[in-house]
Amino acid sequence: MLNKQAIVKQLEQVGLGQYGHAIANWAYPTAQLFLEPVSDTMIPIGESKVGGNPDLTDDMEWPLWKDYDMTFIAQINLADCPVNMSLPQEGLLSFFYAAKAMYEDDDFYNDPHTCRVIYIDSERLSNISRRINPNHLTDSEIMKPNKILYEEGISLPTAESAYLKSLGLGWNGNRDQY
């Protein structure tokens, strides 16, 4: 995994040392997510996943937008995530979306409440259980379960970015200079 010193060193080796520290400051750790389709029963309760049935505490109501049951999108166990940008180090983030309403309700596109993120802190994780999607949701409104596999990486500005242009780098129309 590249760190900022390694980025500066590599830029020096290719003749861009004068830009090394500026570019290294624009480098951020990332986690690329890869999905592995599996049965929901093969994913332990509380583990990161996309689709299937969510893990919620028993006292939580199923998320609604207006009268629409929301579709479960994903849950991320923050303790498993290799890059944790300004989020708690533990707990479960669950993401829901009013997928059915998108096709049926005219107010859908102007309402930010069509999405919902639920945070379950680490102290309440022992009280979660696998919840079954409501019967009102059809198969086309329920995402297939996928285990999440993480791969750590690093994000750097693209050649077209304003960051590099501010240094006088990037595409200026001259292929040789680029």
Secondary structure, 3 states (H helix, E strand, C coil): CCCHHHHHHHHHHCCCHHHHHHHHHCCEEEEEEEEEECCHHHCCCCCCEECCCCEEECCCCCCEECCEECEEEEEEECCCCCCCCCCCCCCEEEEEECCCHHHHCCCHHHCHHHEEEEEECHHHHHHEEECCCCCCCCHHHCCCCEEEEEEEEEECCCCCCHHHHHCCCCCCCCCCCC
